[in-house]
């Protein structure tokens, strides 16, 4: 069974730009969660989607948004990038939120 | 608000020594509990999980964890650490009922010295 894939793996953007990150979950998994990982902060929950519906959202500004498609693939978008958005963005898929999460390798975003 | 605390940011142990990583949570009810490991350059991987039943759970790579309701803790242990265990360890919690989110601790970085 193929694992969780994330594209792109690395991104360099300039302040004020926007970015879209993609995540393909494990086949059959309907729950996709997104996290921001920065040194010392651990994993900060961004949002969770289940069957195309956002079920939960973390404490991030409205510049962070996401969606899930009918095939469970998910995208997250960050508009008007700030320097503080530089981080590793992780996607995780699971059968449901109470089950084991399978993580992708992440997208390393650098904002200059 | 729910929270997960890993009080040790960094721990150093000698190879072959025992290990205990602490995790405390603050919730009203018993949550679902997980430990994940993130090895250098690798993604996060589940070590073990607790949903209910026996409070001592066994995981992969020789790890175990004990749920203590009275202390709101879910500490991770390993009797003999190997150099390959050097990684960052995250405790995670999900409340039961409704649409919940996974809350992760800030992680404990483990260094293993020969």
gemmi code that builds the backbone of each chain (N, CA, C; Angstrom):
import gemmi

chains = {
    "A": [
        ("UNK", (0.865, -1.190, 0.000), (0.000, 0.000, 0.000), (0.892, 1.227, 0.000)),
        ("UNK", (0.645, 2.149, -0.926), (1.454, 3.359, -1.006), (1.201, 4.222, 0.213)),
        ("UNK", (2.252, 4.945, 0.628), (2.132, 5.808, 1.791), (1.550, 7.159, 1.432)),
        ("UNK", (1.587, 8.059, 2.395), (1.097, 9.416, 2.183), (2.151, 10.194, 1.401)),
        ("UNK", (1.719, 10.839, 0.359), (2.658, 11.635, -0.428), (2.290, 13.107, -0.337)),
        ("UNK", (3.319, 13.933, -0.324), (3.121, 15.368, -0.278), (3.959, 16.016, -1.359)),
        ("UNK", (3.371, 16.978, -2.019), (4.108, 17.730, -3.033), (3.814, 19.213, -2.874)),
        ("UNK", (4.792, 20.063, -3.182), (6.184, 19.695, -3.404), (6.886, 19.392, -2.086)),
        ("UNK", (8.090, 18.919, -2.135), (8.827, 18.635, -0.902), (9.477, 19.891, -0.349)),
        ("UNK", (9.868, 20.773, -1.231), (10.521, 22.014, -0.813), (9.954, 23.183, -1.618)),
        ("UNK", (9.839, 24.309, -0.930), (9.325, 25.521, -1.559), (10.024, 26.729, -0.965)),
        ("UNK", (10.374, 27.651, -1.839), (10.875, 28.938, -1.371), (9.976, 30.007, -1.973)),
        ("UNK", (9.398, 30.802, -1.097), (8.483, 31.852, -1.536), (8.894, 33.177, -0.907)),
        ("UNK", (8.331, 34.224, -1.463), (8.595, 35.570, -0.963), (7.404, 36.056, -0.163)),
        ("UNK", (7.668, 36.902, 0.806), (6.588, 37.484, 1.613), (5.521, 38.075, 0.712)),
        ("UNK", (4.270, 37.843, 1.063), (3.157, 38.376, 0.300), (2.618, 37.442, -0.752)),
        ("UNK", (3.413, 36.444, -1.137), (2.942, 35.479, -2.120), (1.990, 34.491, -1.472)),
        ("UNK", (1.401, 33.644, -2.286), (0.570, 32.582, -1.757), (1.138, 31.241, -2.213)),
        ("UNK", (0.754, 30.180, -1.510), (1.290, 28.864, -1.815), (0.203, 27.814, -1.625)),
        ("UNK", (0.264, 26.776, -2.433), (-0.652, 25.643, -2.310), (0.152, 24.369, -2.158)),
        ("UNK", (-0.159, 23.618, -1.116), (0.507, 22.359, -0.850), (-0.495, 21.227, -1.063)),
        ("UNK", (0.005, 20.093, -1.526), (-0.880, 18.985, -1.847), (-0.543, 17.746, -1.029)),
        ("UNK", (-1.562, 16.976, -0.749), (-1.391, 15.750, 0.034), (-2.276, 14.649, -0.538)),
        ("UNK", (-1.672, 13.501, -0.820), (-2.436, 12.331, -1.253), (-2.403, 11.296, -0.140)),
        ("UNK", (-3.548, 10.978, 0.444), (-3.565, 10.059, 1.579), (-3.447, 8.606, 1.139)),
        ("UNK", (-3.334, 7.747, 2.111), (-3.339, 6.320, 1.841), (-4.722, 5.933, 1.317)),
        ("UNK", (-4.726, 5.062, 0.354), (-5.983, 4.641, -0.249), (-6.942, 4.103, 0.804)),
        ("UNK", (-8.160, 4.602, 0.784), (-9.165, 4.161, 1.747), (-9.282, 5.045, 2.968)),
        ("UNK", (-8.293, 5.876, 3.206), (-8.364, 6.794, 4.347), (-9.190, 8.013, 3.985)),
        ("UNK", (-10.143, 8.365, 4.853), (-11.012, 9.488, 4.578), (-10.666, 10.725, 5.406)),
        ("UNK", (-9.845, 10.530, 6.432), (-9.468, 11.657, 7.291), (-8.078, 12.149, 6.911)),
        ("UNK", (-7.984, 13.432, 6.676), (-6.690, 14.056, 6.386), (-6.516, 15.252, 7.307)),
        ("UNK", (-5.399, 15.269, 8.013), (-5.087, 16.376, 8.916), (-3.817, 17.068, 8.456)),
        ("UNK", (-3.745, 18.346, 8.736), (-2.557, 19.142, 8.405), (-1.973, 19.730, 9.683)),
        ("UNK", (-0.635, 19.743, 9.738), (0.071, 20.278, 10.881), (1.205, 21.181, 10.407)),
        ("UNK", (1.502, 22.155, 11.247), (2.685, 22.986, 11.039), (3.699, 22.605, 12.111)),
        ("UNK", (4.905, 22.279, 11.682), (5.948, 21.915, 12.638), (7.084, 22.918, 12.572)),
        ("UNK", (7.380, 23.521, 13.722), (8.509, 24.431, 13.848), (9.320, 24.028, 15.070)),
        ("UNK", (10.625, 24.326, 15.088), (11.463, 23.950, 16.225), (10.921, 24.534, 17.528)),
        ("UNK", (10.795, 23.703, 18.523), (10.350, 24.160, 19.828), (8.846, 24.265, 19.985)),
        ("UNK", (8.107, 24.213, 18.893), (6.642, 24.339, 18.958), (5.937, 23.008, 18.747)),
        ("UNK", (6.681, 22.012, 18.356), (6.037, 20.733, 18.105), (5.155, 20.807, 16.872)),
        ("UNK", (4.109, 20.002, 16.876), (3.178, 19.993, 15.759), (1.936, 20.790, 16.147)),
        ("UNK", (1.669, 21.812, 15.389), (0.490, 22.631, 15.617), (-0.582, 22.227, 14.617)),
        ("UNK", (-1.749, 21.883, 15.131), (-2.849, 21.419, 14.303), (-3.429, 22.566, 13.481)),
        ("UNK", (-3.541, 22.333, 12.182), (-4.127, 23.336, 11.291), (-5.605, 23.051, 11.046)),
        ("UNK", (-5.890, 21.911, 10.450), (-7.279, 21.508, 10.222), (-7.347, 20.029, 9.862)),
        ("UNK", (-8.559, 19.498, 9.962), (-8.822, 18.106, 9.614), (-10.017, 18.041, 8.689)),
        ("UNK", (-9.896, 17.242, 7.649), (-10.978, 17.014, 6.715), (-11.371, 15.548, 6.736)),
        ("UNK", (-12.655, 15.327, 6.577), (-13.189, 13.961, 6.507), (-14.278, 13.976, 5.462)),
        ("UNK", (-14.106, 13.157, 4.451), (-15.089, 13.082, 3.361), (-15.489, 14.470, 2.861)),
        ("UNK", (-14.498, 15.264, 2.554), (-14.639, 16.587, 1.938), (-15.157, 17.672, 2.883)),
        ("UNK", (-15.358, 17.344, 4.141), (-15.868, 18.323, 5.109), (-14.786, 18.662, 6.128)),
        ("UNK", (-14.633, 19.938, 6.395), (-13.708, 20.332, 7.447), (-14.388, 20.095, 8.791)),
        ("UNK", (-13.822, 19.207, 9.591), (-14.456, 18.861, 10.862), (-13.869, 19.653, 12.022)),
        ("UNK", (-12.639, 20.116, 11.847), (-12.011, 20.818, 12.952), (-10.937, 21.757, 12.408)),
        ("UNK", (-10.706, 22.825, 13.156), (-9.742, 23.822, 12.710), (-8.937, 24.287, 13.900)),
        ("UNK", (-7.660, 24.488, 13.706), (-6.798, 24.976, 14.765), (-6.808, 26.487, 14.837)),
        ("UNK", (-5.961, 27.018, 15.712), (-5.919, 28.453, 15.936), (-4.939, 29.143, 15.005)),
        ("UNK", (-5.251, 29.140, 13.770), (-4.446, 29.806, 12.763), (-5.294, 30.872, 12.080)),
        ("UNK", (-4.627, 31.919, 11.574), (-5.401, 32.978, 10.899), (-6.068, 32.476, 9.630)),
        ("UNK", (-7.019, 33.258, 9.143), (-7.780, 32.891, 7.964), (-6.949, 32.777, 6.697)),
        ("UNK", (-5.705, 33.217, 6.757), (-4.812, 33.069, 5.593), (-4.552, 31.591, 5.283)),
        ("UNK", (-4.759, 30.767, 6.279), (-4.561, 29.322, 6.105), (-5.913, 28.681, 5.796)),
        ("UNK", (-5.979, 28.014, 4.692), (-7.231, 27.361, 4.307), (-6.916, 26.024, 3.663)),
        ("UNK", (-7.938, 25.230, 3.527), (-7.713, 23.923, 2.919), (-8.978, 23.409, 2.265)),
        ("UNK", (-8.825, 22.274, 1.637), (-9.991, 21.597, 1.086), (-9.641, 20.131, 0.850)),
        ("UNK", (-10.673, 19.359, 0.672), (-10.479, 17.934, 0.373), (-11.376, 17.577, -0.796)),
        ("UNK", (-10.843, 16.771, -1.656), (-11.568, 16.375, -2.856), (-12.255, 15.027, -2.653)),
        ("UNK", (-13.077, 14.653, -3.611), (-13.853, 13.421, -3.474), (-12.972, 12.177, -3.416)),
        ("UNK", (-11.762, 12.260, -3.922), (-10.856, 11.108, -3.855), (-9.984, 11.162, -2.591)),
        ("UNK", (-10.341, 12.045, -1.662), (-9.676, 12.242, -0.368), (-8.380, 13.034, -0.457)),
        ("UNK", (-7.899, 13.301, -1.622), (-6.718, 14.160, -1.743), (-7.045, 15.527, -1.155)),
        ("UNK", (-6.027, 16.141, -0.565), (-6.277, 17.410, 0.125), (-5.238, 18.445, -0.288)),
        ("UNK", (-5.637, 19.662, -0.231), (-4.727, 20.782, -0.466), (-4.868, 21.776, 0.678)),
        ("UNK", (-3.753, 22.439, 0.989), (-3.847, 23.572, 1.880), (-3.228, 24.773, 1.184)),
        ("UNK", (-3.779, 25.914, 1.483), (-3.353, 27.152, 0.855), (-2.999, 28.168, 1.921)),
        ("UNK", (-1.911, 28.853, 1.695), (-1.552, 29.955, 2.587), (-1.416, 31.204, 1.727)),
        ("UNK", (-2.205, 32.197, 2.038), (-2.154, 33.438, 1.260), (-1.333, 34.475, 2.026)),
        ("UNK", (-0.886, 35.465, 1.327), (-0.136, 36.580, 1.913), (0.905, 36.058, 2.907)),
        ("UNK", (1.840, 35.326, 2.380), (2.843, 34.674, 3.214), (3.620, 35.670, 4.074)),
        ("UNK", (3.912, 35.224, 5.299), (4.737, 35.981, 6.238), (5.972, 35.166, 6.569)),
        ("UNK", (7.017, 35.854, 7.053), (8.253, 35.152, 7.398), (7.993, 34.029, 8.403)),
        ("UNK", (7.076, 34.277, 9.329), (6.766, 33.304, 10.371), (6.068, 32.052, 9.871)),
        ("UNK", (5.684, 32.045, 8.608), (5.046, 30.860, 8.038), (6.072, 29.821, 7.604)),
        ("UNK", (7.345, 30.170, 7.669), (8.394, 29.205, 7.334), (8.324, 28.040, 8.312)),
        ("UNK", (8.163, 26.847, 7.783), (7.959, 25.682, 8.637), (7.917, 24.422, 7.783)),
        ("UNK", (7.841, 23.307, 8.466), (7.576, 22.021, 7.812), (6.082, 21.763, 7.950)),
        ("UNK", (5.419, 21.578, 6.835), (3.982, 21.317, 6.846), (3.761, 19.827, 6.604)),
        ("UNK", (3.129, 19.205, 7.576), (2.904, 17.769, 7.531), (1.441, 17.449, 7.290)),
        ("UNK", (1.248, 16.452, 6.489), (-0.087, 15.932, 6.232), (-0.140, 14.527, 6.819)),
        ("UNK", (-1.267, 14.185, 7.411), (-1.439, 12.843, 7.966), (-2.795, 12.296, 7.553)),
        ("UNK", (-2.833, 11.041, 7.215), (-4.119, 10.430, 6.882), (-4.421, 9.286, 7.838)),
        ("UNK", (-5.697, 9.036, 8.017), (-6.136, 7.940, 8.880), (-7.541, 7.530, 8.471)),
        ("UNK", (-7.953, 6.377, 8.973), (-9.321, 5.920, 8.699), (-10.313, 6.874, 9.373)),
        ("UNK", (-9.955, 7.308, 10.573), (-10.725, 8.320, 11.292), (-9.787, 8.961, 12.288)),
        ("UNK", (-10.224, 10.027, 12.924), (-9.322, 10.819, 13.752), (-8.840, 10.040, 14.974)),
        ("UNK", (-9.568, 8.998, 15.374), (-9.177, 8.222, 16.559), (-8.203, 7.111, 16.226)),
        ("UNK", (-7.941, 6.924, 14.971), (-7.060, 5.861, 14.534), (-5.645, 6.373, 14.328)),
        ("UNK", (-4.734, 5.439, 14.137), (-3.345, 5.790, 13.876), (-3.263, 6.714, 12.675)),
        ("UNK", (-2.458, 7.751, 12.807), (-2.232, 8.655, 11.687), (-0.950, 8.256, 10.977)),
        ("UNK", (-1.020, 8.290, 9.669), (0.141, 8.012, 8.825), (0.586, 9.336, 8.219)),
        ("UNK", (1.853, 9.652, 8.479), (2.344, 10.962, 8.074), (3.106, 10.909, 6.757)),
        ("UNK", (2.962, 11.972, 6.005), (3.780, 12.158, 4.830), (5.127, 12.741, 5.218)),
        ("UNK", (6.024, 12.878, 4.232), (7.369, 13.397, 4.525), (7.389, 14.892, 4.797)),
        ("UNK", (6.308, 15.575, 4.436), (6.238, 17.004, 4.699), (6.675, 17.858, 3.527)),
        ("UNK", (6.240, 19.103, 3.575), (6.691, 20.129, 2.632), (7.428, 21.188, 3.441)),
        ("UNK", (8.681, 21.408, 3.094), (9.470, 22.428, 3.788), (9.277, 23.746, 3.076)),
        ("UNK", (8.596, 24.676, 3.732), (8.326, 25.995, 3.158), (9.258, 27.026, 3.778)),
        ("UNK", (9.947, 27.747, 2.940), (10.789, 28.844, 3.394), (10.262, 30.132, 2.789)),
        ("UNK", (9.997, 31.098, 3.649), (9.502, 32.394, 3.188), (10.608, 33.433, 3.390)),
        ("UNK", (10.978, 34.109, 2.328), (12.064, 35.098, 2.416), (11.536, 36.515, 2.199)),
    ],
    "B": [
        ("UNK", (-9.010, 24.455, 28.054), (-8.644, 23.877, 26.762), (-7.743, 22.671, 26.981)),
        ("UNK", (-7.862, 21.733, 26.054), (-7.045, 20.541, 26.196), (-5.584, 20.884, 25.976)),
        ("UNK", (-4.699, 20.192, 26.689), (-3.276, 20.423, 26.501), (-2.506, 19.155, 26.789)),
        ("UNK", (-1.355, 19.069, 26.180), (-0.458, 17.942, 26.368), (0.904, 18.514, 26.724)),
        ("UNK", (1.501, 17.988, 27.773), (2.791, 18.498, 28.240), (3.840, 17.410, 28.206)),
        ("UNK", (4.923, 17.709, 27.543), (6.114, 16.863, 27.616), (7.180, 17.724, 28.289)),
        ("UNK", (7.401, 17.508, 29.568), (8.238, 18.442, 30.333), (9.712, 18.416, 29.970)),
        ("UNK", (10.160, 17.329, 29.373), (11.574, 17.212, 29.024), (11.762, 17.535, 27.552)),
        ("UNK", (12.472, 18.647, 27.293), (12.722, 19.032, 25.912), (13.797, 18.150, 25.296)),
        ("UNK", (14.799, 17.842, 26.119), (15.951, 17.092, 25.634), (16.394, 16.123, 26.716)),
        ("UNK", (16.653, 14.885, 26.339), (17.143, 13.863, 27.271), (18.327, 13.153, 26.637)),
        ("UNK", (19.352, 12.908, 27.463), (20.523, 12.158, 26.999), (20.667, 10.907, 27.856)),
        ("UNK", (20.779, 9.770, 27.214), (20.981, 8.512, 27.931), (22.117, 7.744, 27.273)),
        ("UNK", (22.726, 6.867, 28.038), (23.769, 6.003, 27.505), (23.137, 4.793, 26.849)),
        ("UNK", (23.773, 4.302, 25.826), (23.271, 3.104, 25.164), (23.218, 1.959, 26.170)),
        ("UNK", (22.092, 1.250, 26.180), (21.903, 0.155, 27.124), (21.177, 0.569, 28.396)),
        ("UNK", (21.098, 1.861, 28.637), (20.391, 2.338, 29.831), (18.890, 2.338, 29.578)),
        ("UNK", (18.147, 2.427, 30.671), (16.692, 2.484, 30.540), (16.251, 3.912, 30.232)),
        ("UNK", (15.035, 4.007, 29.721), (14.522, 5.310, 29.283), (13.080, 5.484, 29.750)),
        ("UNK", (12.754, 6.688, 30.200), (11.368, 7.027, 30.456), (11.134, 8.455, 29.970)),
        ("UNK", (10.179, 8.615, 29.073), (9.783, 9.927, 28.574), (8.401, 10.245, 29.123)),
        ("UNK", (8.271, 11.446, 29.658), (7.040, 11.795, 30.337), (6.037, 12.519, 29.440)),
        ("UNK", (4.778, 12.251, 29.707), (3.687, 12.908, 28.988), (2.526, 13.081, 29.956)),
        ("UNK", (2.057, 14.298, 30.089), (0.888, 14.584, 30.911), (-0.140, 15.328, 30.077)),
        ("UNK", (-1.397, 15.101, 30.380), (-2.451, 15.765, 29.614), (-3.453, 16.361, 30.598)),
        ("UNK", (-4.200, 17.330, 30.114), (-5.233, 17.930, 30.949), (-6.562, 17.865, 30.212)),
        ("UNK", (-7.389, 16.919, 30.629), (-8.707, 16.741, 30.056), (-9.633, 16.261, 31.147)),
        ("UNK", (-10.917, 16.378, 30.914), (-11.855, 15.890, 31.907), (-12.041, 14.392, 31.828)),
        ("UNK", (-12.017, 13.857, 30.625), (-12.269, 12.433, 30.428), (-11.013, 11.753, 29.916)),
        ("UNK", (-11.038, 10.453, 29.883), (-9.902, 9.694, 29.368), (-9.854, 9.824, 27.858)),
        ("UNK", (-8.769, 10.315, 27.357), (-8.662, 10.479, 25.909), (-8.018, 9.245, 25.259)),
        ("UNK", (-7.933, 9.298, 23.954), (-7.136, 8.341, 23.222), (-5.697, 8.870, 23.250)),
        ("UNK", (-4.744, 7.991, 23.500), (-3.355, 8.408, 23.709), (-2.422, 7.701, 22.734)),
        ("UNK", (-1.455, 8.458, 22.243), (-0.517, 7.937, 21.251), (0.898, 8.424, 21.569)),
        ("UNK", (1.872, 7.627, 21.142), (3.257, 8.070, 21.078), (3.750, 7.865, 19.643)),
        ("UNK", (4.364, 8.936, 19.112), (4.958, 8.885, 17.785), (6.447, 9.187, 17.902)),
        ("UNK", (7.204, 8.677, 16.941), (8.634, 8.952, 16.884), (8.964, 9.562, 15.526)),
        ("UNK", (9.849, 10.559, 15.563), (10.315, 11.193, 14.332), (11.831, 11.071, 14.290)),
        ("UNK", (12.315, 10.170, 13.461), (13.753, 9.993, 13.317), (14.295, 11.024, 12.345)),
        ("UNK", (15.579, 11.348, 12.479), (16.168, 12.376, 11.605), (15.909, 12.086, 10.140)),
        ("UNK", (15.326, 13.055, 9.467), (15.076, 12.929, 8.044), (13.941, 11.987, 7.681)),
        ("UNK", (13.202, 11.541, 8.690), (12.104, 10.611, 8.416), (10.792, 11.181, 8.933)),
        ("UNK", (9.727, 10.626, 8.451), (8.413, 11.068, 8.895), (8.061, 10.504, 10.259)),
        ("UNK", (6.971, 10.966, 10.801), (6.515, 10.456, 12.092), (5.935, 9.058, 11.941)),
        ("UNK", (6.218, 8.235, 12.937), (5.744, 6.857, 12.925), (5.130, 6.537, 14.273)),
        ("UNK", (4.025, 5.829, 14.274), (3.368, 5.461, 15.519), (4.165, 4.395, 16.257)),
        ("UNK", (4.408, 4.623, 17.545), (5.052, 3.621, 18.389), (4.009, 2.747, 19.083)),
        ("UNK", (3.002, 3.387, 19.643), (1.951, 2.661, 20.349), (0.770, 3.584, 20.613)),
        ("UNK", (-0.342, 2.960, 21.043), (-1.543, 3.739, 21.322), (-2.331, 3.082, 22.441)),
        ("UNK", (-3.115, 3.886, 23.126), (-3.992, 3.398, 24.190), (-5.391, 3.928, 23.956)),
        ("UNK", (-6.343, 2.992, 23.924), (-7.735, 3.399, 23.808), (-8.496, 3.044, 25.087)),
        ("UNK", (-8.319, 1.834, 25.550), (-8.998, 1.379, 26.761), (-8.385, 0.042, 27.153)),
        ("UNK", (-8.828, -0.495, 28.305), (-8.368, -1.816, 28.712), (-7.085, -1.760, 29.510)),
        ("UNK", (-6.223, -2.729, 29.287), (-4.973, -2.840, 30.019), (-4.191, -1.543, 29.926)),
        ("UNK", (-3.786, -1.015, 31.063), (-3.143, 0.295, 31.083), (-1.683, 0.252, 30.672)),
        ("UNK", (-1.114, -0.926, 30.532), (0.253, -1.063, 30.043), (0.170, -1.576, 28.609)),
        ("UNK", (0.646, -0.763, 27.690), (0.557, -1.134, 26.288), (1.946, -1.326, 25.698)),
        ("UNK", (2.032, -2.297, 24.828), (3.296, -2.597, 24.167), (3.275, -2.016, 22.761)),
        ("UNK", (4.426, -1.536, 22.336), (4.520, -0.984, 20.999), (5.640, -1.621, 20.206)),
        ("UNK", (5.986, -0.940, 19.139), (7.057, -1.445, 18.292), (8.411, -1.052, 18.853)),
        ("UNK", (9.447, -1.693, 18.371), (10.829, -1.364, 18.736), (11.104, -1.519, 20.226)),
        ("UNK", (10.338, -2.356, 20.919), (10.600, -2.625, 22.330), (10.078, -1.562, 23.286)),
        ("UNK", (9.293, -0.611, 22.819), (8.736, 0.432, 23.674), (7.441, -0.021, 24.336)),
        ("UNK", (7.179, 0.539, 25.504), (5.920, 0.339, 26.187), (5.514, 1.651, 26.848)),
        ("UNK", (4.242, 1.774, 27.179), (3.772, 2.974, 27.861), (2.705, 2.572, 28.854)),
        ("UNK", (2.618, 3.311, 29.926), (1.644, 3.032, 30.969), (0.729, 4.219, 31.159)),
        ("UNK", (-0.553, 3.969, 31.076), (-1.562, 4.993, 31.316), (-1.899, 5.006, 32.806)),
        ("UNK", (-1.779, 6.183, 33.421), (-2.140, 6.339, 34.830), (-3.188, 7.436, 34.916)),
        ("UNK", (-4.415, 7.005, 35.118), (-5.531, 7.954, 35.143), (-5.374, 8.961, 36.276)),
        ("UNK", (-4.955, 8.491, 37.439), (-4.869, 9.364, 38.614), (-3.835, 10.471, 38.432)),
        ("UNK", (-2.851, 10.218, 37.585), (-1.799, 11.210, 37.350), (-1.942, 11.881, 35.990)),
        ("UNK", (-2.960, 11.510, 35.235), (-3.142, 12.045, 33.883), (-1.844, 11.942, 33.087)),
        ("UNK", (-1.256, 10.764, 33.146), (0.036, 10.586, 32.478), (0.026, 9.376, 31.564)),
        ("UNK", (0.910, 9.414, 30.620), (1.075, 8.316, 29.665), (2.554, 8.296, 29.296)),
        ("UNK", (3.370, 7.772, 30.204), (4.820, 7.809, 30.032), (5.316, 6.655, 29.174)),
        ("UNK", (6.281, 6.967, 28.358), (6.874, 5.993, 27.438), (8.144, 5.436, 28.063)),
        ("UNK", (8.341, 4.126, 27.943), (9.519, 3.498, 28.555), (10.165, 2.510, 27.599)),
        ("UNK", (11.461, 2.321, 27.843), (12.182, 1.267, 27.137), (13.283, 0.787, 28.082)),
        ("UNK", (13.401, -0.515, 28.310), (14.359, -1.015, 29.295), (15.813, -0.844, 28.892)),
        ("UNK", (16.100, -0.878, 27.601), (17.488, -0.790, 27.154), (17.528, -0.038, 25.822)),
        ("UNK", (18.109, 1.135, 25.847), (18.095, 2.003, 24.677), (19.211, 1.631, 23.702)),
        ("UNK", (18.882, 1.701, 22.423), (19.844, 1.437, 21.354), (20.179, 2.753, 20.666)),
        ("UNK", (21.355, 2.822, 20.069), (21.765, 4.081, 19.427), (20.739, 4.514, 18.378)),
        ("UNK", (20.075, 3.551, 17.754), (19.111, 3.893, 16.701), (17.834, 4.518, 17.261)),
        ("UNK", (17.705, 4.554, 18.580), (16.525, 5.176, 19.188), (16.646, 6.695, 19.253)),
        ("UNK", (17.800, 7.224, 18.914), (17.974, 8.674, 18.922), (17.006, 9.295, 17.924)),
        ("UNK", (16.116, 10.132, 18.440), (15.041, 10.689, 17.616), (14.275, 11.677, 18.474)),
        ("UNK", (13.205, 12.216, 17.905), (12.312, 13.064, 18.682), (11.002, 12.308, 18.889)),
        ("UNK", (10.509, 12.364, 20.105), (9.328, 11.603, 20.491), (8.184, 12.545, 20.855)),
        ("UNK", (7.030, 12.251, 20.301), (5.863, 13.098, 20.520), (4.729, 12.286, 21.136)),
        ("UNK", (4.159, 12.853, 22.165), (2.948, 12.321, 22.753), (1.769, 13.033, 22.103)),
        ("UNK", (0.682, 12.303, 21.854), (-0.477, 12.912, 21.209), (-1.751, 12.410, 21.871)),
        ("UNK", (-2.764, 13.253, 21.846), (-4.004, 12.966, 22.563), (-5.193, 13.365, 21.701)),
        ("UNK", (-6.225, 12.551, 21.739), (-7.490, 12.888, 21.090), (-8.605, 12.647, 22.100)),
        ("UNK", (-9.457, 13.639, 22.284), (-10.614, 13.437, 23.158), (-11.603, 12.509, 22.479)),
        ("UNK", (-12.356, 11.779, 23.290), (-13.379, 10.901, 22.732), (-14.680, 11.673, 22.574)),
        ("UNK", (-15.460, 11.282, 21.602), (-16.763, 11.904, 21.399), (-16.720, 13.096, 20.478)),
        ("UNK", (-17.618, 13.093, 19.523), (-17.712, 14.252, 18.638), (-16.549, 14.345, 17.682)),
        ("UNK", (-16.422, 15.502, 17.117), (-15.351, 15.733, 16.143), (-14.183, 16.378, 16.873)),
        ("UNK", (-13.194, 15.570, 17.120), (-12.069, 16.039, 17.904), (-10.835, 16.207, 17.039)),
        ("UNK", (-9.851, 16.875, 17.585), (-8.587, 17.052, 16.897), (-7.493, 16.361, 17.686)),
        ("UNK", (-6.397, 16.091, 17.023), (-5.248, 15.498, 17.686), (-4.375, 16.628, 18.218)),
        ("UNK", (-4.070, 16.585, 19.488), (-3.175, 17.569, 20.096), (-1.855, 16.892, 20.418)),
        ("UNK", (-0.787, 17.467, 19.902), (0.542, 16.919, 20.125), (1.272, 17.713, 21.206)),
        ("UNK", (2.125, 17.003, 21.939), (3.052, 17.678, 22.823), (4.167, 18.307, 21.999)),
        ("UNK", (5.018, 19.058, 22.661), (6.079, 19.771, 21.958), (7.279, 18.890, 21.642)),
        ("UNK", (7.261, 17.660, 22.134), (8.304, 16.712, 21.770), (9.451, 16.650, 22.764)),
        ("UNK", (10.074, 15.491, 22.811), (11.296, 15.279, 23.598), (12.346, 14.714, 22.663)),
        ("UNK", (13.455, 15.410, 22.594), (14.546, 14.955, 21.722), (15.470, 14.055, 22.532)),
        ("UNK", (15.658, 12.847, 22.050), (16.492, 11.865, 22.739), (17.844, 11.742, 22.063)),
        ("UNK", (18.880, 11.912, 22.877), (20.248, 11.690, 22.402), (20.785, 10.438, 23.092)),
        ("UNK", (21.410, 9.568, 22.355), (21.979, 8.339, 22.893), (23.495, 8.386, 22.738)),
        ("UNK", (24.187, 8.247, 23.854), (25.647, 8.284, 23.803), (26.210, 6.879, 24.004)),
        ("UNK", (27.306, 6.577, 23.307), (27.866, 5.223, 23.378), (28.452, 4.909, 24.761)),
    ],
}
model = gemmi.Model(1)
for chain_id, residues in chains.items():
    chain = gemmi.Chain(chain_id)
    for i, (resn, *xyz) in enumerate(residues, 1):
        res = gemmi.Residue()
        res.name, res.seqid = resn, gemmi.SeqId(i, " ")
        for name, pos in zip(("N", "CA", "C"), xyz):
            atom = gemmi.Atom()
            atom.name, atom.element = name, gemmi.Element(name[0])
            atom.pos, atom.b_iso = gemmi.Position(*pos), 0.0
            res.add_atom(atom)
        chain.add_residue(res)
    model.add_chain(chain)
structure = gemmi.Structure()
structure.add_model(model)
structure.setup_entities()
